[in-house]
Amino acid sequence: MVSRPAPASALPPGAELPEHAGFWRAVLDDVRDPVFVRDPDGALRWANAAAERLAADDAPEFVDVTETTGKVGASGVLRPARIRALPGGWRAWTVPDEGRRRPEEFLAEAGPKLAAARGRHGTARVIAELAASALGDCAFVLLPTTRGRWEWWSSGGTGAPAHGRIRRVPPQLAPVVADAFTAVGRPEARSVPGGEVAALPSVVAEQFQAHSDVSVTSLGEGVPGAVLVGRRGEPAFGSAQPRAIGAFAAAAGTALANAHRFALQEEATRGLESTLRPQPPARVEGANFELWYEPAVGVLGVGGDFYDVLGRDDGSAFVVVGDICGKGAEAAALTGRVRHSLAALHLVERDGRTLLRLLNELLIAGGSNRFATLVLGSVAPADGGLELTLASGGHPAPLVLRRGGGVEEISVPGTLVGISPQARFAEATTHLAEGDVCLLYTDGVTEARNRTESAELFGDERLYTVLEDCVGLPAQEVVGRLREAVREWLGNSGHDDIAVLAIEAASPVE
């Protein structure tokens, strides 16, 4: 059956659609495509903007095929249509724009790619590639840079993807493009006049010479810049092309804003790391220092565990291995405070117990709710080896691997640092003969959790077993074997901060 009702423009004055939610929801579900609404008698009563453009003021034809499908004739062409039954016998005829993607589909694909881009350069390059592949044939991303210039990224057109810098065109020569750089609010695509395209620098203008349409849009999120898109043929998204460009530009602006924030965070992180990360150990005659420093995974490449080996004018060195309660940025910040305080104090104070007492007072006065465990002292050359003087504040006892056999514990009891004004600390001195190795470590070693049984810790017993098999070996080999054993125990599971300092009385240099 074929019927020819009055055109959409001939709706009777004051005509209204039924006022119930089910009717409107069903109609509005498909407003992106041409939608015609007919009453129970088959008369056309309403059409959306897309349908009016399709009919072009002619009377559309409606051909029923099945209860849910039909055809709509407009401008001499019959197009497939979906028929949706509405309350009261009304029906909505929707003409899907076959062969064209919906903007939502493109944006759903573009979103993860924009999110995965890294840095300003990488993000701008991805924006140009996505715009050229889906919105047109050629795309330029323009962002302001130093000395009054624009930085650009291109994709599509007559050449390969490219990047460079160009002079900024005065606003009077390119007002539409200039306005896009400073526009606020949601991005909207605007057509760029041919004369203005020609006024752009040649690297841009030449790419757009053969394009039937060039549009520009701003970037959202307060990001200064613009995206230029040129196409030779019909718009990829039909009448939804401006909406697709604007929505994509908003997503691109968000990606650039995130890239900028991430870059600032990286810069701040690198600055913090440079001040918090321990430096290579000082040189002491007759001593070898071997290190294993492995912070827990986090934003910063440092954590709550730390070490330092700082040289003194008399040829000795101040050594410290410590553990700040907790992990992450807050623990790393307190770690820096403790390290820098000790670096200053050791220049005027050699007694380890006094250093721990002063640090204890400093932490309590600072109001921190975190505590620390430390072992610190001096390493000095001595006849036949090294003299090692150590004081401890609640830290695991230092262990000495004697070249002649056995593993000894240096007993230096002491209370946690930063908890009580009445804290007490002890100090002990030991001699390292040639080939002896003293191991200072944090509890990240003994409290490492098994890869399959997380409740099972590496523990003191396994530590002693590993070290007993290392007696007589150089410090480098001792630390290497311990690291291998702990990593095997951990597998791929996470771990707390780990710091290990091995001090070896080395053979004299001949």
Disulfide bonds with the S-S distance in Angstrom:
none
